Amino acid sequence: MSASGYHPCGTARMGPADDPMAVVDHRGRCHAVDGLVVADASIMPTVPRANINLSTIMIGEMIGEWIRTQPGEYGL
């Protein structure tokens, strides 16, 4: 059996378009794929010191609210 006690995050790092390691911008919009939005723990640029559960919920809620209230920012 294999298991992890870690909370994986940071695989689709958030950052400016000129950062070669960044995948999405500060609103979760993918730099390379139009219409793709990432709203989970993968956009955290670094691994936080605490449990990521509440931070991940906040990311999803905030990006969901932006999509609902500002659909033009997301091409909708």
Secondary structure, 3 states (H helix, E strand, C coil): CCCCCCCCCCCCCECCCCCCCCCECCCCEECCCCCCECCCHHHCCCCCCCCCHHHHHHHHHHHHHHHHHCHHHHCC
